[in-house]
């Protein structure tokens, strides 16, 4: 199979990174990026906390760990070359008691195995030196954990695509993707048909084009697109929203970097933490609660289609029944500002209710198996002509350039093998 035309579905950081990598590896290749919104990075890329993860938590040798560590270096180099904000502010993971300290030691072992530079276990006095407002019996310090403007990175990637002769088609929604036959490819047409049209006008006929390869990087819509191409129904996307509160400027000045809790294996999500952003703002959060829509960022309204997808999935009900304590905790933070701020006060005492204001909301596209288990690692499926990024959880933004390398290497290797 010879590649001359490739389509990428999704204008988030991963889709854009894939398109740029394709053009970098194969100058002269025709690459089209389809993005249904009127701008790139409209969803998860532009609505996350901006943390560049160093690779503390991930299973050594796993795809997450390898691509995260590789991705950090690539992202740092790219951001600095493009003059996009990238700041190594550092991070402490704080243990409040002996039980958390034991779990923290396990994280230290993982981080060491993953090659995270400069990490060390520290005590209360060193916590006070790094983050004077934080408290704990011990902490893991990661000095190279950073914060970045991921939306700015995405825009710079889009500009590179344009400069290399590629095309990013905004406000263009993909309606169907279908693989053809080998004869269709040999006749001069690409092997994969893509039908797309203006978003919000499903009744109007879309344009159909042929491509030799299509790579879908559709985030919260990834399972639907893959399923429409004949892939398995699972993993299925279940959306969870995360609300943030913003610290007042005076209080934010007391935070130097990132203050995180020790992950609790009883809970599927991390819990409230304290995060400095690249623009100087400091956020508390996020919590994690079932969203009423995959792209429902306002606090009113719902998507009947998205909710029907969730409630008819037996996997979701298995997940819910197995995580009642987590649901109770997250419900309390969702309903009560006082409880939400109280969670942050465990690590940074003295935050008053009057010192926080409601901030943005993000949505996590959580992939879930049929048995209700959460999919933790990156999942990439498909064929030589049609590839799907089915799951790209955190640290996907950190790892985006490395994920792109991985996908494109796989695609080009399969091309040579055909």
VMD Tcl script that draws the C-alpha trace (Angstrom):
set ca {
  {0.00 0.00 0.00}
  {1.43 3.33 -1.07}
  {0.34 6.40 0.90}
  {-0.50 9.56 -0.97}
  {-3.57 10.85 0.95}
  {-4.19 10.49 4.69}
  {-7.06 11.81 6.80}
  {-6.91 12.46 10.53}
  {-10.20 12.81 12.39}
  {-9.98 15.14 15.38}
  {-8.31 18.51 15.90}
  {-7.17 17.96 19.47}
  {-3.52 17.75 20.42}
  {-3.16 14.07 19.47}
  {-4.79 14.36 16.06}
  {-2.76 17.45 15.23}
  {0.45 15.82 16.43}
  {-0.25 12.78 14.24}
  {-0.87 14.96 11.19}
  {2.32 16.93 11.78}
  {4.34 13.74 12.27}
  {3.01 12.31 9.01}
  {4.04 15.42 7.10}
  {7.44 15.49 8.80}
  {8.13 11.84 7.90}
  {6.66 11.99 4.37}
  {7.08 15.41 2.76}
  {4.62 15.83 -0.09}
  {2.02 13.57 1.51}
  {-1.49 15.04 1.33}
  {-2.87 15.23 4.88}
  {-6.33 16.47 5.85}
  {-7.42 17.00 9.47}
  {-11.18 17.04 10.08}
  {-12.35 19.04 13.11}
  {-16.05 19.57 13.76}
  {-15.54 22.70 15.92}
  {-14.61 26.15 14.65}
  {-11.21 25.95 16.36}
  {-8.63 23.37 17.35}
  {-8.29 22.17 20.96}
  {-11.96 22.89 21.69}
  {-12.49 19.95 24.03}
  {-10.15 17.99 26.31}
  {-6.94 19.61 25.00}
  {-8.13 23.12 25.79}
  {-9.98 22.29 29.00}
  {-7.46 20.37 31.10}
  {-5.30 21.56 33.97}
  {-2.20 22.10 31.85}
  {-0.02 19.70 33.84}
  {2.93 18.12 32.04}
  {3.27 14.81 33.85}
  {6.72 13.43 34.60}
  {5.66 9.76 34.73}
  {5.40 9.06 38.46}
  {2.46 6.69 38.63}
  {2.53 4.52 35.53}
  {3.40 0.84 35.37}
  {7.07 0.55 34.34}
  {7.41 -0.75 30.80}
  {3.79 0.04 29.91}
  {2.84 2.15 26.92}
  {1.78 5.02 29.18}
  {5.11 5.11 30.99}
  {7.22 4.87 27.85}
  {5.28 7.43 25.83}
  {4.99 9.82 28.77}
  {8.72 9.93 29.37}
  {9.44 10.31 25.65}
  {6.63 12.84 25.29}
  {7.91 15.14 28.02}
  {11.17 15.76 26.19}
  {9.49 16.24 22.83}
  {6.89 18.60 24.28}
  {9.45 20.70 26.10}
  {11.55 21.05 22.96}
  {8.55 21.90 20.79}
  {7.05 24.42 23.22}
  {10.30 26.29 23.60}
  {10.93 26.32 19.84}
  {7.44 27.74 19.27}
  {7.61 30.10 22.26}
  {4.60 28.44 23.92}
  {4.52 28.67 27.71}
  {6.24 25.71 29.43}
  {7.29 26.05 33.08}
  {8.99 23.48 35.30}
  {7.22 24.46 38.50}
  {7.66 21.11 40.26}
  {5.19 18.94 42.13}
  {4.86 17.37 45.58}
  {2.68 14.33 46.25}
  {1.77 14.67 49.93}
  {1.17 11.85 52.41}
  {-1.05 12.78 55.37}
  {-0.44 9.65 57.47}
  {1.55 6.41 57.69}
  {-0.77 4.44 55.41}
  {-0.39 7.03 52.66}
  {3.36 7.09 53.23}
  {3.57 3.38 52.41}
  {1.68 3.95 49.16}
  {3.92 6.92 48.42}
  {6.98 4.70 48.69}
  {5.49 2.45 46.02}
  {5.02 5.48 43.74}
  {8.65 6.42 44.34}
  {9.71 2.95 43.20}
  {7.60 3.25 40.03}
  {8.92 6.72 39.28}
  {12.49 5.52 39.73}
  {11.88 2.58 37.39}
  {10.39 4.97 34.83}
  {13.49 7.15 34.90}
  {11.83 10.29 36.26}
  {14.70 12.72 36.94}
  {15.40 14.39 40.26}
  {12.68 12.72 42.34}
  {13.20 12.32 46.06}
  {11.30 11.54 49.23}
  {11.16 14.52 51.55}
  {9.97 15.23 55.10}
  {7.89 18.04 56.65}
  {10.76 20.54 56.81}
  {11.54 20.10 53.11}
  {7.83 20.31 52.25}
  {7.78 23.69 53.98}
  {10.79 24.85 51.95}
  {9.22 23.87 48.62}
  {5.57 24.69 49.37}
  {5.34 26.75 52.58}
  {1.53 26.57 52.65}
  {1.41 22.75 52.37}
  {1.42 20.20 55.21}
  {2.05 16.46 55.40}
  {4.10 13.79 57.14}
  {6.13 13.23 53.94}
  {6.03 13.89 50.23}
  {7.47 12.82 46.92}
  {9.09 15.77 45.15}
  {9.22 15.81 41.35}
  {11.12 18.98 40.39}
  {10.71 18.50 36.62}
  {6.90 18.21 36.60}
  {5.75 21.18 34.54}
  {2.78 23.22 33.39}
  {2.13 24.22 29.78}
  {-0.32 25.98 27.50}
  {-1.69 22.92 25.69}
  {-4.11 24.96 23.61}
  {-1.13 27.03 22.47}
  {0.75 23.84 21.61}
  {-2.21 22.65 19.54}
  {-2.39 25.94 17.66}
  {1.35 25.76 16.92}
  {0.91 22.21 15.60}
  {-1.92 23.40 13.33}
  {0.33 26.16 11.99}
  {3.08 23.62 11.27}
  {0.58 21.45 9.38}
  {-0.47 24.39 7.25}
  {3.15 25.39 6.60}
  {3.97 21.84 5.47}
  {1.11 21.80 2.96}
  {-1.47 19.98 5.05}
  {-5.01 21.17 5.67}
  {-6.99 21.57 8.89}
  {-10.68 21.74 8.01}
  {-12.56 23.42 10.84}
  {-16.34 23.24 11.31}
  {-16.33 20.02 9.30}
  {-17.93 16.99 10.91}
  {-17.18 13.46 9.77}
  {-20.46 11.61 9.18}
  {-19.22 8.23 8.04}
  {-16.05 6.27 7.35}
  {-15.98 3.08 5.32}
  {-13.22 0.83 4.09}
  {-13.34 -0.13 0.44}
  {-11.81 -3.12 -1.26}
  {-8.34 -3.75 -2.55}
  {-9.67 -3.17 -6.08}
  {-10.84 0.32 -5.18}
  {-7.33 1.19 -4.05}
  {-5.75 -0.28 -7.20}
  {-8.14 1.71 -9.39}
  {-6.55 4.92 -8.23}
  {-8.99 5.74 -5.43}
  {-7.99 5.59 -1.79}
  {-9.11 2.54 0.13}
  {-11.13 4.44 2.75}
  {-14.12 6.71 2.06}
  {-14.78 9.64 4.36}
  {-18.06 11.56 4.19}
  {-18.04 14.93 5.95}
  {-20.06 18.12 6.00}
  {-20.81 21.28 7.92}
  {-21.56 20.66 11.58}
  {-25.16 21.18 12.58}
  {-26.47 20.46 9.08}
  {-26.85 16.67 9.03}
  {-29.62 16.84 6.41}
  {-27.36 18.42 3.82}
  {-25.33 16.11 1.60}
  {-21.71 15.89 2.67}
  {-18.63 15.58 0.52}
  {-17.09 12.14 0.10}
  {-13.36 11.77 -0.40}
  {-11.04 8.78 -0.63}
  {-7.89 8.27 1.42}
  {-5.23 5.60 1.60}
  {-5.22 5.76 5.40}
  {-7.54 7.27 8.02}
  {-6.50 7.75 11.65}
  {-9.24 8.69 14.11}
  {-8.30 10.67 17.22}
  {-11.81 11.62 18.27}
  {-11.58 11.86 22.06}
  {-15.01 11.66 23.65}
  {-16.51 10.40 20.38}
  {-13.84 7.76 19.75}
  {-16.00 4.72 20.51}
  {-18.84 5.88 18.27}
  {-16.58 6.48 15.30}
  {-14.78 3.17 15.81}
  {-18.07 1.31 16.22}
  {-19.37 2.90 13.02}
  {-16.34 1.44 11.25}
  {-17.13 -2.07 12.46}
  {-14.94 -2.10 15.57}
  {-16.02 -3.61 18.90}
  {-18.47 -1.64 21.05}
  {-15.99 -1.71 23.93}
  {-14.21 0.05 25.34}
  {-17.11 2.47 25.61}
  {-16.69 6.13 26.56}
  {-18.40 7.20 29.79}
  {-18.00 10.96 30.40}
  {-17.10 12.30 33.85}
  {-17.03 16.03 34.47}
  {-14.49 17.73 36.68}
  {-15.22 21.10 38.27}
  {-12.50 23.51 39.37}
  {-12.49 26.38 41.83}
  {-10.02 29.26 41.49}
  {-7.98 30.67 44.37}
  {-7.92 34.40 44.96}
  {-4.76 36.14 43.75}
  {-3.56 36.69 47.31}
  {-3.97 33.02 48.19}
  {-2.61 31.84 44.85}
  {0.63 33.69 45.57}
  {1.30 31.14 48.34}
  {1.46 28.25 45.85}
  {4.69 27.65 43.94}
  {3.76 24.59 41.91}
  {1.55 21.52 42.20}
  {0.30 19.95 45.45}
  {-1.20 16.49 44.95}
  {-2.69 13.81 47.20}
  {-1.46 10.22 47.29}
  {-3.77 8.16 45.04}
  {-6.10 5.89 47.01}
  {-6.57 2.46 45.37}
  {-10.12 2.36 46.75}
  {-11.10 5.24 44.48}
  {-10.99 5.29 40.67}
  {-10.15 9.01 40.52}
  {-7.42 11.05 42.20}
  {-9.47 13.59 44.13}
  {-9.07 17.34 44.68}
  {-5.57 18.76 44.29}
  {-3.96 22.19 43.96}
  {-2.57 23.19 40.57}
  {-0.74 26.30 39.40}
  {-1.47 27.10 35.76}
  {0.87 28.53 33.15}
  {-1.00 31.87 33.35}
  {-0.40 32.24 37.10}
  {-3.88 31.23 38.23}
  {-4.21 28.45 40.83}
  {-6.99 25.89 40.65}
  {-8.52 23.56 43.22}
  {-9.87 20.33 41.77}
  {-11.11 18.59 39.88}
  {-13.71 16.35 41.37}
  {-15.13 13.58 39.16}
  {-18.83 13.02 38.61}
  {-20.93 11.45 35.87}
  {-21.52 14.06 33.18}
  {-24.90 14.55 31.54}
  {-23.19 14.78 28.16}
  {-19.90 14.08 26.49}
  {-19.51 17.75 25.62}
  {-21.77 19.28 28.29}
  {-19.59 21.99 29.83}
  {-22.38 24.13 31.20}
  {-24.09 23.20 34.44}
  {-27.52 23.14 32.82}
  {-28.91 20.82 30.20}
  {-28.09 17.30 29.10}
  {-27.60 15.14 26.03}
  {-30.31 12.44 25.88}
  {-28.22 10.43 23.42}
  {-25.16 10.47 25.66}
  {-27.12 9.58 28.79}
  {-28.93 6.75 27.01}
  {-25.54 5.37 25.99}
  {-24.48 5.32 29.65}
  {-27.60 3.91 31.27}
  {-27.99 1.08 28.78}
  {-24.42 -0.11 29.40}
  {-24.24 -2.97 31.94}
  {-20.58 -2.10 32.43}
  {-21.48 1.28 33.89}
  {-23.83 -0.24 36.46}
  {-21.17 -2.75 37.47}
  {-18.70 0.11 37.86}
  {-21.18 2.14 39.91}
  {-22.00 -0.76 42.25}
  {-18.30 -1.41 42.86}
  {-17.49 2.24 43.61}
  {-20.21 3.42 45.99}
  {-17.75 5.03 48.47}
  {-16.16 7.00 45.62}
  {-19.59 8.07 44.37}
  {-20.50 9.34 47.84}
  {-17.28 11.32 48.08}
  {-17.65 12.87 44.65}
  {-21.34 13.63 45.19}
  {-20.46 15.62 48.30}
  {-17.85 17.68 46.44}
  {-20.27 18.20 43.54}
  {-23.06 19.49 45.80}
  {-21.10 21.44 48.41}
  {-18.50 24.13 47.89}
  {-17.58 23.78 51.57}
  {-16.79 20.07 51.18}
  {-14.85 20.72 47.98}
  {-12.68 23.37 49.63}
  {-12.36 21.14 52.70}
  {-10.67 18.49 50.55}
  {-8.08 21.06 49.43}
  {-7.59 22.24 53.02}
  {-6.24 18.79 53.93}
  {-3.09 19.67 52.00}
  {-3.11 23.47 52.18}
  {-4.81 24.54 55.42}
  {-6.43 27.93 55.79}
  {-8.29 28.27 52.50}
  {-11.50 30.16 53.30}
  {-14.69 29.87 51.27}
  {-14.45 33.56 50.41}
  {-11.03 32.97 48.84}
  {-12.33 30.71 46.06}
  {-14.59 31.30 43.09}
  {-16.12 28.78 40.71}
  {-13.88 28.02 37.76}
  {-14.10 26.04 34.53}
  {-15.39 22.53 33.92}
  {-13.62 19.84 31.96}
  {-14.87 16.44 30.82}
  {-12.84 13.27 31.02}
  {-13.56 10.75 28.26}
  {-13.23 7.65 30.41}
  {-13.01 4.38 28.48}
  {-14.78 1.49 30.20}
  {-14.77 -2.23 29.50}
  {-17.91 -4.38 29.35}
  {-17.22 -5.67 32.88}
  {-17.17 -2.14 34.31}
  {-13.40 -1.92 34.70}
  {-11.72 1.30 33.63}
  {-9.22 1.18 30.78}
  {-6.00 2.61 32.14}
  {-3.50 2.46 29.27}
  {-3.53 3.93 25.79}
  {-5.53 1.81 23.34}
  {-4.91 1.95 19.58}
  {-6.75 -0.47 17.30}
  {-7.60 -0.94 13.63}
  {-6.11 -2.11 10.37}
  {-3.46 -1.05 7.87}
  {-5.96 1.38 6.33}
  {-7.99 2.54 9.31}
  {-6.55 3.17 12.78}
  {-8.41 4.30 15.90}
  {-7.15 5.91 19.10}
  {-9.76 4.31 21.37}
  {-8.40 5.50 24.71}
  {-6.06 8.39 25.44}
  {-6.34 9.25 29.15}
  {-3.95 11.44 31.12}
  {-1.05 11.85 30.38}
  {-2.23 12.01 26.75}
  {-1.51 15.72 26.30}
  {1.96 15.28 27.80}
  {2.56 12.25 25.58}
  {0.94 13.60 22.39}
  {4.09 13.99 20.30}
  {5.33 10.56 21.38}
  {1.91 9.00 20.71}
  {2.12 10.52 17.23}
  {5.55 8.94 16.69}
  {4.18 5.58 17.84}
  {1.11 5.70 15.58}
  {2.92 6.93 12.50}
  {5.75 4.41 12.93}
  {3.15 1.67 13.14}
  {1.28 2.97 10.09}
  {4.40 3.31 7.96}
  {5.72 -0.10 9.02}
  {2.43 -1.69 7.98}
  {2.55 0.23 4.70}
  {5.97 -1.26 3.91}
  {4.74 -4.72 4.84}
  {1.81 -4.63 2.39}
}
mol new
graphics top color blue
foreach p $ca { graphics top sphere $p radius 0.5 }
foreach p [lrange $ca 0 end-1] q [lrange $ca 1 end] { graphics top cylinder $p $q radius 0.2 }
display resetview
